[in-house]
Amino acid sequence: MEKEKTQCTCPECLKREKEYNEMEEINLAVLIALVPVLTVTLFGNIGLF
């Protein structure tokens, strides 16, 4: 049985969680932006473009 995770509500933990969520959003945006570049590169090397 898993232990329930209690969430700390102190200002430092809230700030850290907010920064973590912002970094996750930025990382996802970069990954999504790179997918077309990687696809074109792969198809270019294979000879489909």
N, C-alpha and C positions, 0 to 999 in steps of 0.2 A: 504494500500500500504506500502510495506516495505521500510525502509530507506536503501540507498546504504551504504555499509560498506567501509569506506576509510581505506587504509592500510598505517600505519605509516612506514616511511623508515629510522627512526633514528637508529643509531648503537645498542642502547640498545634493541629496539623492535625487530630488526633483530636477535640479539643474543638470545633473549628470545624465539622467534619463532623457531630458529634452535634447541635449547635445548628441546623445547616441542616436536618437530618432532622426535628427537632422542629417547626421553623417550617413545613416543608412539610406535616406532619401537621395542624397547626393551620389552615393555609390551606385545606386540603382539607375539613376539618370545617366551616369557615365557609361555603365554597362549597356544600357539600351542605345545610347548614341554610338557605341563602338560596333554593335552588331552589323549594321549595313556595311561599314568599312571592312570588317573581317569577311563578310560574305562576298563582297566584290573582289577582295584580294584572293580568296580561295578559288572562286570561279575563274578569275583571271589567270591564276597559276595552272588551273586544270585545262584552260583553253576554251571555256564556254563563252567568254566575252571577247 
